[in-house]
Amino acid sequence: MTIPEFQQSKRQGKKLIVVTAYDALYLRAADAAARALALERAELLLERALALSSSPADRAEAREQRIHFLTNLGRFAEAYAEGRT
């Protein structure tokens, strides 16, 4: 939808359904935090991404990223447990 289309819909009083992918934003932020070695922040962002995941595919992606994160930290038991959920 373009801005003029949005403005026209607003003038006409049409209701809009908006879908946002917050989980994807949190996953990107977690990746950036991990690369900057802000590991506690990365872990919190991964947990938030998982909580916001709205589909099985989104949850699987968040869990996969968390498994890699935990494995990279040598937290193998937690990574394994994450994969079992």
C-alpha positions in Angstrom: 0.0 0.0 0.0 1.3 3.4 -0.9 1.0 6.5 1.2 -1.7 8.1 -1.0 -3.7 4.8 -0.8 -3.3 4.8 3.0 -4.5 8.4 3.2 -7.4 7.7 1.0 -8.5 4.7 3.0 -8.2 6.9 6.2 -10.4 9.6 4.7 -13.0 7.0 3.7 -13.0 5.5 7.2 -11.8 2.1 6.1 -10.4 -0.1 8.7 -7.0 -1.6 8.0 -5.4 -4.8 9.2 -1.7 -4.4 9.9 0.6 -7.4 10.3 4.0 -6.7 11.9 6.8 -9.2 12.2 8.3 -8.2 15.6 9.8 -11.6 16.0 12.0 -11.1 12.9 13.1 -7.7 14.2 14.1 -9.2 17.5 16.0 -12.0 15.8 18.0 -9.4 13.8 18.7 -7.4 16.9 19.8 -10.5 18.8 22.2 -11.4 16.0 23.6 -7.9 16.1 24.0 -8.0 19.9 25.7 -11.3 19.7 28.2 -10.0 17.1 28.9 -7.1 19.4 29.5 -9.5 22.3 26.5 -8.1 24.2 25.6 -11.6 25.1 23.1 -11.0 27.9 21.2 -8.6 25.6 21.3 -11.1 22.8 19.8 -13.8 25.0 17.0 -11.5 26.2 16.2 -10.5 22.6 16.1 -14.2 21.5 13.7 -14.9 24.4 11.5 -12.0 23.3 11.6 -13.1 19.6 10.4 -16.6 20.7 7.6 -15.1 22.8 6.4 -13.0 19.9 6.6 -15.8 17.3 3.1 -16.2 15.8 3.6 -19.3 13.7 5.3 -22.7 14.0 7.8 -21.6 11.3 8.6 -18.4 13.2 9.1 -20.3 16.4 11.3 -22.8 14.7 13.5 -20.0 13.3 13.8 -18.4 16.7 14.6 -21.7 18.4 17.2 -22.5 15.8 18.9 -19.2 16.3 18.8 -19.7 20.1 20.3 -23.2 19.7 23.2 -21.7 17.6 23.7 -19.0 20.2 23.8 -21.4 23.1 26.1 -23.8 21.2 28.5 -21.0 20.4 28.7 -20.2 24.1 29.4 -23.8 25.0 26.1 -24.2 26.8 25.4 -27.5 25.1 22.9 -28.9 27.6 20.7 -25.8 27.2 21.0 -26.0 23.4 20.0 -29.6 23.5 17.1 -28.9 25.8 16.0 -26.0 23.5 16.0 -28.4 20.6 13.8 -30.9 22.5 11.0 -28.4 23.1 
